């Protein structure tokens, strides 16, 4: 099964929107979502900062800021 990692921050409305979109996409595609909050991790804060949400598919960078459902579908297939 494919894994989708979402690097996010508390109170991030773009992060919440991306996760909601991913949950909708789970209804048609087979993957699990791993939410990773960067607020308590200095290394992740330095790496991603304000770029969140950062989306990885199976540990490979896919997107940041906004999730494009069509692009995501193509990447998963």
N, CA, C and O atoms as a Tripos MOL2 file, in Angstrom:
@<TRIPOS>MOLECULE
protein
  308   307    77     0     0
PROTEIN
NO_CHARGES

@<TRIPOS>ATOM
      1 N           0.8500   -1.1760    0.0000 N.3       1 UNK1
      2 CA          0.0000    0.0000    0.0000 C.3       1 UNK1
      3 C           0.8970    1.2410    0.0000 C.2       1 UNK1
      4 O           1.9380    1.2750    0.6550 O.2       1 UNK1
      5 N           0.4750    2.2360   -0.7340 N.am      2 UNK2
      6 CA          1.2510    3.4660   -0.8190 C.3       2 UNK2
      7 C           1.0130    4.3380    0.4090 C.2       2 UNK2
      8 O          -0.0670    4.3320    0.9990 O.2       2 UNK2
      9 N           2.0630    5.0960    0.7810 N.am      3 UNK3
     10 CA          1.9880    5.9810    1.9360 C.3       3 UNK3
     11 C           2.1240    7.4250    1.4800 C.2       3 UNK3
     12 O           2.9630    7.7530    0.6410 O.2       3 UNK3
     13 N           1.2930    8.2720    2.0410 N.am      4 UNK4
     14 CA          1.3500    9.7040    1.7570 C.3       4 UNK4
     15 C           1.6480   10.4190    3.0680 C.2       4 UNK4
     16 O           0.8780   10.3350    4.0250 O.2       4 UNK4
     17 N           2.7760   11.1230    3.0990 N.am      5 UNK5
     18 CA          3.1570   11.8690    4.2760 C.3       5 UNK5
     19 C           2.7710   13.3350    4.0710 C.2       5 UNK5
     20 O           3.0330   13.9200    3.0200 O.2       5 UNK5
     21 N           2.1490   13.9090    5.0860 N.am      6 UNK6
     22 CA          1.7640   15.3200    5.0570 C.3       6 UNK6
     23 C           2.4940   16.0160    6.2000 C.2       6 UNK6
     24 O           2.1830   15.7960    7.3710 O.2       6 UNK6
     25 N           3.4530   16.8450    5.8590 N.am      7 UNK7
     26 CA          4.1650   17.6460    6.8570 C.3       7 UNK7
     27 C           3.3540   18.9180    7.0600 C.2       7 UNK7
     28 O           3.0820   19.6500    6.1090 O.2       7 UNK7
     29 N           2.9680   19.1740    8.3130 N.am      8 UNK8
     30 CA          2.0450   20.2840    8.5770 C.3       8 UNK8
     31 C           2.4000   20.9870    9.8780 C.2       8 UNK8
     32 O           3.3090   20.5850   10.6040 O.2       8 UNK8
     33 N           1.6470   22.0560   10.1470 N.am      9 UNK9
     34 CA          1.8080   22.8260   11.3840 C.3       9 UNK9
     35 C           0.4370   23.0240   12.0080 C.2       9 UNK9
     36 O          -0.5850   22.9750   11.3220 O.2       9 UNK9
     37 N           0.4270   23.2470   13.3080 N.am     10 UNK10
     38 CA         -0.8310   23.5220   14.0050 C.3      10 UNK10
     39 C          -1.4500   24.8060   13.4580 C.2      10 UNK10
     40 O          -0.7540   25.7910   13.2150 O.2      10 UNK10
     41 N          -2.7670   24.7780   13.2690 N.am     11 UNK11
     42 CA         -3.4910   25.9690   12.8460 C.3      11 UNK11
     43 C          -3.3020   26.3480   11.3910 C.2      11 UNK11
     44 O          -3.6920   27.4460   10.9920 O.2      11 UNK11
     45 N          -2.7260   25.4880   10.5980 N.am     12 UNK12
     46 CA         -2.4710   25.7660    9.1810 C.3      12 UNK12
     47 C          -3.7060   25.4010    8.3590 C.2      12 UNK12
     48 O          -4.0320   24.2230    8.2160 O.2      12 UNK12
     49 N          -4.3920   26.4090    7.8210 N.am     13 UNK13
     50 CA         -5.6150   26.1250    7.0560 C.3      13 UNK13
     51 C          -5.3160   25.4040    5.7440 C.2      13 UNK13
     52 O          -6.1390   24.6110    5.2890 O.2      13 UNK13
     53 N          -4.1710   25.6540    5.1290 N.am     14 UNK14
     54 CA         -3.8130   24.9300    3.9080 C.3      14 UNK14
     55 C          -3.5440   23.4600    4.2170 C.2      14 UNK14
     56 O          -3.8550   22.5810    3.4130 O.2      14 UNK14
     57 N          -2.9660   23.2020    5.3820 N.am     15 UNK15
     58 CA         -2.7220   21.8160    5.8030 C.3      15 UNK15
     59 C          -4.0410   21.0790    6.0100 C.2      15 UNK15
     60 O          -4.2040   19.9410    5.5700 O.2      15 UNK15
     61 N          -4.9670   21.7310    6.6750 N.am     16 UNK16
     62 CA         -6.2820   21.1360    6.9160 C.3      16 UNK16
     63 C          -6.9980   20.8480    5.5990 C.2      16 UNK16
     64 O          -7.6290   19.8010    5.4530 O.2      16 UNK16
     65 N          -6.9060   21.7620    4.6480 N.am     17 UNK17
     66 CA         -7.5400   21.5700    3.3430 C.3      17 UNK17
     67 C          -6.8920   20.4090    2.5870 C.2      17 UNK17
     68 O          -7.5890   19.6070    1.9650 O.2      17 UNK17
     69 N          -5.5600   20.3190    2.6400 N.am     18 UNK18
     70 CA         -4.8640   19.2320    1.9480 C.3      18 UNK18
     71 C          -5.2520   17.8810    2.5360 C.2      18 UNK18
     72 O          -5.5020   16.9290    1.7950 O.2      18 UNK18
     73 N          -5.3040   17.7920    3.8490 N.am     19 UNK19
     74 CA         -5.6730   16.5260    4.5000 C.3      19 UNK19
     75 C          -7.1170   16.1600    4.1760 C.2      19 UNK19
     76 O          -7.4170   14.9870    3.9520 O.2      19 UNK19
     77 N          -8.0130   17.1380    4.1490 N.am     20 UNK20
     78 CA         -9.4130   16.8630    3.7880 C.3      20 UNK20
     79 C          -9.4970   16.3500    2.3500 C.2      20 UNK20
     80 O         -10.2530   15.4190    2.0710 O.2      20 UNK20
     81 N          -8.7400   16.9400    1.4500 N.am     21 UNK21
     82 CA         -8.7210   16.4870    0.0520 C.3      21 UNK21
     83 C          -8.1780   15.0740   -0.0400 C.2      21 UNK21
     84 O          -8.7170   14.2430   -0.7710 O.2      21 UNK21
     85 N          -7.1100   14.7970    0.7000 N.am     22 UNK22
     86 CA         -6.5460   13.4400    0.6970 C.3      22 UNK22
     87 C          -7.5480   12.4230    1.2350 C.2      22 UNK22
     88 O          -7.6510   11.3180    0.7030 O.2      22 UNK22
     89 N          -8.2760   12.7790    2.2720 N.am     23 UNK23
     90 CA         -9.2840   11.8510    2.8160 C.3      23 UNK23
     91 C         -10.3740   11.5670    1.7830 C.2      23 UNK23
     92 O         -10.8660   10.4420    1.6960 O.2      23 UNK23
     93 N         -10.7530   12.5760    1.0050 N.am     24 UNK24
     94 CA        -11.7220   12.3540   -0.0730 C.3      24 UNK24
     95 C         -11.1350   11.4250   -1.1340 C.2      24 UNK24
     96 O         -11.8230   10.5380   -1.6380 O.2      24 UNK24
     97 N          -9.8630   11.6310   -1.4680 N.am     25 UNK25
     98 CA         -9.2080   10.8050   -2.4860 C.3      25 UNK25
     99 C          -9.0280    9.3640   -2.0300 C.2      25 UNK25
    100 O          -8.9540    8.4600   -2.8620 O.2      25 UNK25
    101 N          -8.9570    9.1350   -0.7120 N.am     26 UNK26
    102 CA         -8.8350    7.7730   -0.1940 C.3      26 UNK26
    103 C         -10.0500    6.9210   -0.5390 C.2      26 UNK26
    104 O          -9.9630    5.6940   -0.5500 O.2      26 UNK26
    105 N         -11.1700    7.5550   -0.8190 N.am     27 UNK27
    106 CA        -12.3870    6.8160   -1.1790 C.3      27 UNK27
    107 C         -12.2390    6.1230   -2.5270 C.2      27 UNK27
    108 O         -12.9320    5.1450   -2.8060 O.2      27 UNK27
    109 N         -11.3330    6.6310   -3.3670 N.am     28 UNK28
    110 CA        -11.1530    6.0440   -4.6940 C.3      28 UNK28
    111 C          -9.7710    5.4510   -4.9290 C.2      28 UNK28
    112 O          -9.5890    4.6550   -5.8510 O.2      28 UNK28
    113 N          -8.7930    5.8300   -4.1060 N.am     29 UNK29
    114 CA         -7.4170    5.3700   -4.2780 C.3      29 UNK29
    115 C          -6.9460    4.6690   -3.0090 C.2      29 UNK29
    116 O          -7.4040    4.9770   -1.9090 O.2      29 UNK29
    117 N          -6.0250    3.7220   -3.1770 N.am     30 UNK30
    118 CA         -5.5470    2.9190   -2.0590 C.3      30 UNK30
    119 C          -4.2370    3.4880   -1.5120 C.2      30 UNK30
    120 O          -3.1720    3.2560   -2.0840 O.2      30 UNK30
    121 N          -4.3120    4.2350   -0.4030 N.am     31 UNK31
    122 CA         -3.1300    4.7790    0.2450 C.3      31 UNK31
    123 C          -3.4580    5.1140    1.6970 C.2      31 UNK31
    124 O          -4.6230    5.2570    2.0690 O.2      31 UNK31
    125 N          -2.4170    5.2330    2.5040 N.am     32 UNK32
    126 CA         -2.5790    5.6450    3.8950 C.3      32 UNK32
    127 C          -1.9570    7.0300    4.0560 C.2      32 UNK32
    128 O          -1.0020    7.3840    3.3630 O.2      32 UNK32
    129 N          -2.5120    7.7950    4.9730 N.am     33 UNK33
    130 CA         -2.0350    9.1480    5.2400 C.3      33 UNK33
    131 C          -1.2720    9.1540    6.5580 C.2      33 UNK33
    132 O          -1.7600    8.6650    7.5770 O.2      33 UNK33
    133 N          -0.0730    9.7140    6.5210 N.am     34 UNK34
    134 CA          0.7120    9.9250    7.7370 C.3      34 UNK34
    135 C           0.8350   11.4330    7.9370 C.2      34 UNK34
    136 O           1.4530   12.1220    7.1250 O.2      34 UNK34
    137 N           0.2560   11.9340    9.0000 N.am     35 UNK35
    138 CA          0.3560   13.3600    9.3140 C.3      35 UNK35
    139 C           1.5680   13.5680   10.2130 C.2      35 UNK35
    140 O           1.6900   12.9270   11.2560 O.2      35 UNK35
    141 N           2.4580   14.4590    9.8100 N.am     36 UNK36
    142 CA          3.6740   14.7310   10.5620 C.3      36 UNK36
    143 C           3.7020   16.2220   10.8830 C.2      36 UNK36
    144 O           3.8610   17.0610    9.9970 O.2      36 UNK36
    145 N           3.5440   16.5310   12.1590 N.am     37 UNK37
    146 CA          3.5380   17.9210   12.5910 C.3      37 UNK37
    147 C           4.9770   18.3780   12.8210 C.2      37 UNK37
    148 O           5.7300   17.7230   13.5420 O.2      37 UNK37
    149 N           5.3550   19.4880   12.2150 N.am     38 UNK38
    150 CA          6.7470   19.9230   12.2840 C.3      38 UNK38
    151 C           7.0230   20.9080   13.4170 C.2      38 UNK38
    152 O           8.1820   21.2400   13.6640 O.2      38 UNK38
    153 N           5.9970   21.3800   14.1070 N.am     39 UNK39
    154 CA          6.1780   22.4240   15.1190 C.3      39 UNK39
    155 C           7.1600   22.0460   16.2280 C.2      39 UNK39
    156 O           7.8650   22.9170   16.7360 O.2      39 UNK39
    157 N           7.2230   20.7990   16.6060 N.am     40 UNK40
    158 CA          8.0800   20.3740   17.7140 C.3      40 UNK40
    159 C           9.4190   19.8120   17.2400 C.2      40 UNK40
    160 O          10.2080   19.3340   18.0560 O.2      40 UNK40
    161 N           9.6850   19.8620   15.9400 N.am     41 UNK41
    162 CA         10.9030   19.2760   15.3900 C.3      41 UNK41
    163 C          11.7220   20.3700   14.7050 C.2      41 UNK41
    164 O          11.3530   20.8550   13.6350 O.2      41 UNK41
    165 N          12.8240   20.7480   15.3240 N.am     42 UNK42
    166 CA         13.6510   21.8450   14.8190 C.3      42 UNK42
    167 C          14.1740   21.5590   13.4080 C.2      42 UNK42
    168 O          14.2080   22.4540   12.5640 O.2      42 UNK42
    169 N          14.5770   20.3230   13.1580 N.am     43 UNK43
    170 CA         15.1040   19.9750   11.8360 C.3      43 UNK43
    171 C          14.0370   20.1050   10.7530 C.2      43 UNK43
    172 O          14.3030   20.6330    9.6740 O.2      43 UNK43
    173 N          12.8260   19.6210   11.0430 N.am     44 UNK44
    174 CA         11.7480   19.7330   10.0580 C.3      44 UNK44
    175 C          11.3110   21.1810    9.8840 C.2      44 UNK44
    176 O          10.9510   21.5890    8.7800 O.2      44 UNK44
    177 N          11.3370   21.9560   10.9530 N.am     45 UNK45
    178 CA         11.0010   23.3790   10.8350 C.3      45 UNK45
    179 C          11.9960   24.0780    9.9160 C.2      45 UNK45
    180 O          11.6090   24.8870    9.0730 O.2      45 UNK45
    181 N          13.2670   23.7640   10.0810 N.am     46 UNK46
    182 CA         14.2970   24.3760    9.2450 C.3      46 UNK46
    183 C          14.1530   23.9470    7.7860 C.2      46 UNK46
    184 O          14.3970   24.7340    6.8710 O.2      46 UNK46
    185 N          13.7580   22.7050    7.5810 N.am     47 UNK47
    186 CA         13.6420   22.1700    6.2200 C.3      47 UNK47
    187 C          12.3990   22.6830    5.5050 C.2      47 UNK47
    188 O          12.4710   23.0460    4.3310 O.2      47 UNK47
    189 N          11.2480   22.7200    6.2020 N.am     48 UNK48
    190 CA          9.9790   23.0380    5.5390 C.3      48 UNK48
    191 C           9.3980   24.3990    5.9110 C.2      48 UNK48
    192 O           8.6790   24.9970    5.1110 O.2      48 UNK48
    193 N           9.6930   24.8940    7.1030 N.am     49 UNK49
    194 CA          9.2470   26.2260    7.5160 C.3      49 UNK49
    195 C           7.8200   26.5530    7.1360 C.2      49 UNK49
    196 O           6.8800   25.8980    7.5860 O.2      49 UNK49
    197 N           7.6610   27.5720    6.3040 N.am     50 UNK50
    198 CA          6.3340   28.0250    5.8850 C.3      50 UNK50
    199 C           5.8710   27.3870    4.5780 C.2      50 UNK50
    200 O           4.8850   27.8420    3.9970 O.2      50 UNK50
    201 N           6.5430   26.3620    4.1060 N.am     51 UNK51
    202 CA          6.1490   25.6940    2.8650 C.3      51 UNK51
    203 C           4.9820   24.7350    3.0600 C.2      51 UNK51
    204 O           4.4510   24.1980    2.0890 O.2      51 UNK51
    205 N           4.5840   24.5180    4.3010 N.am     52 UNK52
    206 CA          3.5560   23.5220    4.6040 C.3      52 UNK52
    207 C           2.2030   23.8870    4.0060 C.2      52 UNK52
    208 O           1.8950   25.0690    3.8500 O.2      52 UNK52
    209 N           1.4040   22.8990    3.6740 N.am     53 UNK53
    210 CA          1.7030   21.4830    3.8020 C.3      53 UNK53
    211 C           2.6840   21.0170    2.7240 C.2      53 UNK53
    212 O           2.6370   21.4680    1.5790 O.2      53 UNK53
    213 N           3.5630   20.1130    3.1160 N.am     54 UNK54
    214 CA          4.4640   19.4590    2.1790 C.3      54 UNK54
    215 C           3.9750   18.0230    2.0630 C.2      54 UNK54
    216 O           3.7910   17.3340    3.0660 O.2      54 UNK54
    217 N           3.7680   17.5830    0.8280 N.am     55 UNK55
    218 CA          3.2230   16.2480    0.5680 C.3      55 UNK55
    219 C           4.3200   15.3700   -0.0310 C.2      55 UNK55
    220 O           4.9700   15.7520   -1.0050 O.2      55 UNK55
    221 N           4.5200   14.1920    0.5600 N.am     56 UNK56
    222 CA          5.4190   13.1870    0.0120 C.3      56 UNK56
    223 C           4.5960   11.9370   -0.2910 C.2      56 UNK56
    224 O           3.6480   11.6150    0.4260 O.2      56 UNK56
    225 N           4.9650   11.2550   -1.3390 N.am     57 UNK57
    226 CA          4.3710    9.9550   -1.6660 C.3      57 UNK57
    227 C           5.4850    8.9300   -1.5430 C.2      57 UNK57
    228 O           6.4730    8.9790   -2.2760 O.2      57 UNK57
    229 N           5.3170    8.0020   -0.6100 N.am     58 UNK58
    230 CA          6.3330    6.9790   -0.3390 C.3      58 UNK58
    231 C           7.7040    7.6170   -0.1210 C.2      58 UNK58
    232 O           8.7040    7.1670   -0.6820 O.2      58 UNK58
    233 N           7.7420    8.6580    0.6910 N.am     59 UNK59
    234 CA          8.9700    9.3630    1.0780 C.3      59 UNK59
    235 C           9.6110   10.1850   -0.0350 C.2      59 UNK59
    236 O          10.7460   10.6390    0.1140 O.2      59 UNK59
    237 N           8.9170   10.3830   -1.1310 N.am     60 UNK60
    238 CA          9.4310   11.1980   -2.2380 C.3      60 UNK60
    239 C           8.5750   12.4550   -2.3500 C.2      60 UNK60
    240 O           7.3460   12.3820   -2.3840 O.2      60 UNK60
    241 N           9.2380   13.6040   -2.4060 N.am     61 UNK61
    242 CA          8.5120   14.8780   -2.4720 C.3      61 UNK61
    243 C           7.5460   14.8910   -3.6610 C.2      61 UNK61
    244 O           7.8980   14.5150   -4.7790 O.2      61 UNK61
    245 N           6.3290   15.3350   -3.3820 N.am     62 UNK62
    246 CA          5.3080   15.4480   -4.4360 C.3      62 UNK62
    247 C           4.8640   16.8900   -4.6210 C.2      62 UNK62
    248 O           4.8350   17.3750   -5.7530 O.2      62 UNK62
    249 N           4.5170   17.5910   -3.5490 N.am     63 UNK63
    250 CA          3.9210   18.9160   -3.6910 C.3      63 UNK63
    251 C           4.0430   19.6920   -2.3870 C.2      63 UNK63
    252 O           4.4040   19.1390   -1.3480 O.2      63 UNK63
    253 N           3.7340   20.9870   -2.4610 N.am     64 UNK64
    254 CA          3.6470   21.8030   -1.2610 C.3      64 UNK64
    255 C           2.6060   22.8890   -1.4770 C.2      64 UNK64
    256 O           2.1850   23.1340   -2.6080 O.2      64 UNK64
    257 N           2.1930   23.5330   -0.4090 N.am     65 UNK65
    258 CA          1.1480   24.5570   -0.3380 C.3      65 UNK65
    259 C          -0.2450   24.0090   -0.6490 C.2      65 UNK65
    260 O          -1.0770   23.9030    0.2520 O.2      65 UNK65
    261 N          -0.5040   23.6690   -1.8740 N.am     66 UNK66
    262 CA         -1.8460   23.1800   -2.2500 C.3      66 UNK66
    263 C          -1.7290   21.8370   -2.9580 C.2      66 UNK66
    264 O          -0.7920   21.5840   -3.7150 O.2      66 UNK66
    265 N          -2.7020   20.9950   -2.6880 N.am     67 UNK67
    266 CA         -2.7230   19.6710   -3.2950 C.3      67 UNK67
    267 C          -3.6220   19.7060   -4.5260 C.2      67 UNK67
    268 O          -4.8010   20.0460   -4.4300 O.2      67 UNK67
    269 N          -3.0710   19.3580   -5.6670 N.am     68 UNK68
    270 CA         -3.8320   19.2720   -6.9140 C.3      68 UNK68
    271 C          -4.3200   17.8300   -7.0610 C.2      68 UNK68
    272 O          -3.5090   16.9340   -7.2970 O.2      68 UNK68
    273 N          -5.6240   17.5880   -6.9270 N.am     69 UNK69
    274 CA         -6.1380   16.2080   -6.9620 C.3      69 UNK69
    275 C          -5.7840   15.4490   -8.2380 C.2      69 UNK69
    276 O          -5.4630   14.2630   -8.1670 O.2      69 UNK69
    277 N          -5.8330   16.0890   -9.3930 N.am     70 UNK70
    278 CA         -5.5260   15.3910  -10.6460 C.3      70 UNK70
    279 C          -4.0460   15.0020  -10.7120 C.2      70 UNK70
    280 O          -3.7100   13.8910  -11.1200 O.2      70 UNK70
    281 N          -3.1880   15.9000  -10.3180 N.am     71 UNK71
    282 CA         -1.7560   15.6130  -10.3030 C.3      71 UNK71
    283 C          -1.4670   14.5010   -9.3010 C.2      71 UNK71
    284 O          -0.6280   13.6370   -9.5560 O.2      71 UNK71
    285 N          -2.1570   14.5190   -8.1690 N.am     72 UNK72
    286 CA         -1.9810   13.4800   -7.1680 C.3      72 UNK72
    287 C          -2.4250   12.1160   -7.7100 C.2      72 UNK72
    288 O          -1.7250   11.1200   -7.5310 O.2      72 UNK72
    289 N          -3.5700   12.0740   -8.3610 N.am     73 UNK73
    290 CA         -4.0520   10.8140   -8.9360 C.3      73 UNK73
    291 C          -3.0220   10.2370   -9.9040 C.2      73 UNK73
    292 O          -2.7240    9.0430   -9.8640 O.2      73 UNK73
    293 N          -2.4840   11.0810  -10.7650 N.am     74 UNK74
    294 CA         -1.4790   10.6220  -11.7460 C.3      74 UNK74
    295 C          -0.2300   10.1080  -11.0440 C.2      74 UNK74
    296 O           0.3500    9.1060  -11.4620 O.2      74 UNK74
    297 N           0.1850   10.7840   -9.9820 N.am     75 UNK75
    298 CA          1.3870   10.3580   -9.2650 C.3      75 UNK75
    299 C           1.1890    9.0110   -8.5780 C.2      75 UNK75
    300 O           2.1350    8.2330   -8.4540 O.2      75 UNK75
    301 N          -0.0160    8.7370   -8.1360 N.am     76 UNK76
    302 CA         -0.2820    7.4770   -7.4520 C.3      76 UNK76
    303 C          -0.4520    6.3140   -8.4170 C.2      76 UNK76
    304 O          -0.2970    5.1570   -8.0250 O.2      76 UNK76
    305 N          -0.7650    6.6050   -9.6600 N.am     77 UNK77
    306 CA         -0.9980    5.5000  -10.6160 C.3      77 UNK77
    307 C           0.2780    5.0320  -11.2860 C.2      77 UNK77
    308 O           0.2430    4.1170  -12.1080 O.2      77 UNK77
@<TRIPOS>BOND
     1     1     2 1
     2     2     3 1
     3     3     4 2
     4     3     5 am
     5     5     6 1
     6     6     7 1
     7     7     8 2
     8     7     9 am
     9     9    10 1
    10    10    11 1
    11    11    12 2
    12    11    13 am
    13    13    14 1
    14    14    15 1
    15    15    16 2
    16    15    17 am
    17    17    18 1
    18    18    19 1
    19    19    20 2
    20    19    21 am
    21    21    22 1
    22    22    23 1
    23    23    24 2
    24    23    25 am
    25    25    26 1
    26    26    27 1
    27    27    28 2
    28    27    29 am
    29    29    30 1
    30    30    31 1
    31    31    32 2
    32    31    33 am
    33    33    34 1
    34    34    35 1
    35    35    36 2
    36    35    37 am
    37    37    38 1
    38    38    39 1
    39    39    40 2
    40    39    41 am
    41    41    42 1
    42    42    43 1
    43    43    44 2
    44    43    45 am
    45    45    46 1
    46    46    47 1
    47    47    48 2
    48    47    49 am
    49    49    50 1
    50    50    51 1
    51    51    52 2
    52    51    53 am
    53    53    54 1
    54    54    55 1
    55    55    56 2
    56    55    57 am
    57    57    58 1
    58    58    59 1
    59    59    60 2
    60    59    61 am
    61    61    62 1
    62    62    63 1
    63    63    64 2
    64    63    65 am
    65    65    66 1
    66    66    67 1
    67    67    68 2
    68    67    69 am
    69    69    70 1
    70    70    71 1
    71    71    72 2
    72    71    73 am
    73    73    74 1
    74    74    75 1
    75    75    76 2
    76    75    77 am
    77    77    78 1
    78    78    79 1
    79    79    80 2
    80    79    81 am
    81    81    82 1
    82    82    83 1
    83    83    84 2
    84    83    85 am
    85    85    86 1
    86    86    87 1
    87    87    88 2
    88    87    89 am
    89    89    90 1
    90    90    91 1
    91    91    92 2
    92    91    93 am
    93    93    94 1
    94    94    95 1
    95    95    96 2
    96    95    97 am
    97    97    98 1
    98    98    99 1
    99    99   100 2
   100    99   101 am
   101   101   102 1
   102   102   103 1
   103   103   104 2
   104   103   105 am
   105   105   106 1
   106   106   107 1
   107   107   108 2
   108   107   109 am
   109   109   110 1
   110   110   111 1
   111   111   112 2
   112   111   113 am
   113   113   114 1
   114   114   115 1
   115   115   116 2
   116   115   117 am
   117   117   118 1
   118   118   119 1
   119   119   120 2
   120   119   121 am
   121   121   122 1
   122   122   123 1
   123   123   124 2
   124   123   125 am
   125   125   126 1
   126   126   127 1
   127   127   128 2
   128   127   129 am
   129   129   130 1
   130   130   131 1
   131   131   132 2
   132   131   133 am
   133   133   134 1
   134   134   135 1
   135   135   136 2
   136   135   137 am
   137   137   138 1
   138   138   139 1
   139   139   140 2
   140   139   141 am
   141   141   142 1
   142   142   143 1
   143   143   144 2
   144   143   145 am
   145   145   146 1
   146   146   147 1
   147   147   148 2
   148   147   149 am
   149   149   150 1
   150   150   151 1
   151   151   152 2
   152   151   153 am
   153   153   154 1
   154   154   155 1
   155   155   156 2
   156   155   157 am
   157   157   158 1
   158   158   159 1
   159   159   160 2
   160   159   161 am
   161   161   162 1
   162   162   163 1
   163   163   164 2
   164   163   165 am
   165   165   166 1
   166   166   167 1
   167   167   168 2
   168   167   169 am
   169   169   170 1
   170   170   171 1
   171   171   172 2
   172   171   173 am
   173   173   174 1
   174   174   175 1
   175   175   176 2
   176   175   177 am
   177   177   178 1
   178   178   179 1
   179   179   180 2
   180   179   181 am
   181   181   182 1
   182   182   183 1
   183   183   184 2
   184   183   185 am
   185   185   186 1
   186   186   187 1
   187   187   188 2
   188   187   189 am
   189   189   190 1
   190   190   191 1
   191   191   192 2
   192   191   193 am
   193   193   194 1
   194   194   195 1
   195   195   196 2
   196   195   197 am
   197   197   198 1
   198   198   199 1
   199   199   200 2
   200   199   201 am
   201   201   202 1
   202   202   203 1
   203   203   204 2
   204   203   205 am
   205   205   206 1
   206   206   207 1
   207   207   208 2
   208   207   209 am
   209   209   210 1
   210   210   211 1
   211   211   212 2
   212   211   213 am
   213   213   214 1
   214   214   215 1
   215   215   216 2
   216   215   217 am
   217   217   218 1
   218   218   219 1
   219   219   220 2
   220   219   221 am
   221   221   222 1
   222   222   223 1
   223   223   224 2
   224   223   225 am
   225   225   226 1
   226   226   227 1
   227   227   228 2
   228   227   229 am
   229   229   230 1
   230   230   231 1
   231   231   232 2
   232   231   233 am
   233   233   234 1
   234   234   235 1
   235   235   236 2
   236   235   237 am
   237   237   238 1
   238   238   239 1
   239   239   240 2
   240   239   241 am
   241   241   242 1
   242   242   243 1
   243   243   244 2
   244   243   245 am
   245   245   246 1
   246   246   247 1
   247   247   248 2
   248   247   249 am
   249   249   250 1
   250   250   251 1
   251   251   252 2
   252   251   253 am
   253   253   254 1
   254   254   255 1
   255   255   256 2
   256   255   257 am
   257   257   258 1
   258   258   259 1
   259   259   260 2
   260   259   261 am
   261   261   262 1
   262   262   263 1
   263   263   264 2
   264   263   265 am
   265   265   266 1
   266   266   267 1
   267   267   268 2
   268   267   269 am
   269   269   270 1
   270   270   271 1
   271   271   272 2
   272   271   273 am
   273   273   274 1
   274   274   275 1
   275   275   276 2
   276   275   277 am
   277   277   278 1
   278   278   279 1
   279   279   280 2
   280   279   281 am
   281   281   282 1
   282   282   283 1
   283   283   284 2
   284   283   285 am
   285   285   286 1
   286   286   287 1
   287   287   288 2
   288   287   289 am
   289   289   290 1
   290   290   291 1
   291   291   292 2
   292   291   293 am
   293   293   294 1
   294   294   295 1
   295   295   296 2
   296   295   297 am
   297   297   298 1
   298   298   299 1
   299   299   300 2
   300   299   301 am
   301   301   302 1
   302   302   303 1
   303   303   304 2
   304   303   305 am
   305   305   306 1
   306   306   307 1
   307   307   308 2
@<TRIPOS>SUBSTRUCTURE
     1 UNK1         2 RESIDUE 1 A UNK
     2 UNK2         6 RESIDUE 1 A UNK
     3 UNK3        10 RESIDUE 1 A UNK
     4 UNK4        14 RESIDUE 1 A UNK
     5 UNK5        18 RESIDUE 1 A UNK
     6 UNK6        22 RESIDUE 1 A UNK
     7 UNK7        26 RESIDUE 1 A UNK
     8 UNK8        30 RESIDUE 1 A UNK
     9 UNK9        34 RESIDUE 1 A UNK
    10 UNK10       38 RESIDUE 1 A UNK
    11 UNK11       42 RESIDUE 1 A UNK
    12 UNK12       46 RESIDUE 1 A UNK
    13 UNK13       50 RESIDUE 1 A UNK
    14 UNK14       54 RESIDUE 1 A UNK
    15 UNK15       58 RESIDUE 1 A UNK
    16 UNK16       62 RESIDUE 1 A UNK
    17 UNK17       66 RESIDUE 1 A UNK
    18 UNK18       70 RESIDUE 1 A UNK
    19 UNK19       74 RESIDUE 1 A UNK
    20 UNK20       78 RESIDUE 1 A UNK
    21 UNK21       82 RESIDUE 1 A UNK
    22 UNK22       86 RESIDUE 1 A UNK
    23 UNK23       90 RESIDUE 1 A UNK
    24 UNK24       94 RESIDUE 1 A UNK
    25 UNK25       98 RESIDUE 1 A UNK
    26 UNK26      102 RESIDUE 1 A UNK
    27 UNK27      106 RESIDUE 1 A UNK
    28 UNK28      110 RESIDUE 1 A UNK
    29 UNK29      114 RESIDUE 1 A UNK
    30 UNK30      118 RESIDUE 1 A UNK
    31 UNK31      122 RESIDUE 1 A UNK
    32 UNK32      126 RESIDUE 1 A UNK
    33 UNK33      130 RESIDUE 1 A UNK
    34 UNK34      134 RESIDUE 1 A UNK
    35 UNK35      138 RESIDUE 1 A UNK
    36 UNK36      142 RESIDUE 1 A UNK
    37 UNK37      146 RESIDUE 1 A UNK
    38 UNK38      150 RESIDUE 1 A UNK
    39 UNK39      154 RESIDUE 1 A UNK
    40 UNK40      158 RESIDUE 1 A UNK
    41 UNK41      162 RESIDUE 1 A UNK
    42 UNK42      166 RESIDUE 1 A UNK
    43 UNK43      170 RESIDUE 1 A UNK
    44 UNK44      174 RESIDUE 1 A UNK
    45 UNK45      178 RESIDUE 1 A UNK
    46 UNK46      182 RESIDUE 1 A UNK
    47 UNK47      186 RESIDUE 1 A UNK
    48 UNK48      190 RESIDUE 1 A UNK
    49 UNK49      194 RESIDUE 1 A UNK
    50 UNK50      198 RESIDUE 1 A UNK
    51 UNK51      202 RESIDUE 1 A UNK
    52 UNK52      206 RESIDUE 1 A UNK
    53 UNK53      210 RESIDUE 1 A UNK
    54 UNK54      214 RESIDUE 1 A UNK
    55 UNK55      218 RESIDUE 1 A UNK
    56 UNK56      222 RESIDUE 1 A UNK
    57 UNK57      226 RESIDUE 1 A UNK
    58 UNK58      230 RESIDUE 1 A UNK
    59 UNK59      234 RESIDUE 1 A UNK
    60 UNK60      238 RESIDUE 1 A UNK
    61 UNK61      242 RESIDUE 1 A UNK
    62 UNK62      246 RESIDUE 1 A UNK
    63 UNK63      250 RESIDUE 1 A UNK
    64 UNK64      254 RESIDUE 1 A UNK
    65 UNK65      258 RESIDUE 1 A UNK
    66 UNK66      262 RESIDUE 1 A UNK
    67 UNK67      266 RESIDUE 1 A UNK
    68 UNK68      270 RESIDUE 1 A UNK
    69 UNK69      274 RESIDUE 1 A UNK
    70 UNK70      278 RESIDUE 1 A UNK
    71 UNK71      282 RESIDUE 1 A UNK
    72 UNK72      286 RESIDUE 1 A UNK
    73 UNK73      290 RESIDUE 1 A UNK
    74 UNK74      294 RESIDUE 1 A UNK
    75 UNK75      298 RESIDUE 1 A UNK
    76 UNK76      302 RESIDUE 1 A UNK
    77 UNK77      306 RESIDUE 1 A UNK
